[in-house]
Amino acid sequence: MRKARTVAKTFPLHPKHPERICWGCDKYCSKDALGCGNGSDRTQHPAELLGEDWYEYGDWGLVAEKDAGETR
């Protein structure tokens, strides 16, 4: 019997349109179709709350690889 491999999604440092997605869990639902029941409103991306350099301060547990090909 094979075990299913799960691959964790990488958390984007600079998503193009963070306002369109709920960042509350790994589902990344559209703001109009919240699937996990994580409250009545979407969870904002840290860049929306703390600015573009949000990942440079604090201990987020992320490894920043010079934006790893992401666009701002």
C-alpha positions, 0 to 999 in steps of 0.5 A: 500500500502506498502512502500519500505524500503531502507537499506543504504549500510555500507561503508567498512573500509578495502575492500579486493580489493578496486582497482576493484571497483568505490567508487563514489556512492552507486552502487559500479560498477566494474572499467570496467563497470561504470554505473553512469556516474561519470566521465571517471575514477573510484573514489578511496577508501579513504584507497587507497588515505590516508592509512589504518587508513583513518577513524581515522582522520577527520569527516567521519560520520562513526562508526568504530566497530573494523572492524566489521568482515572485512578482510584486 
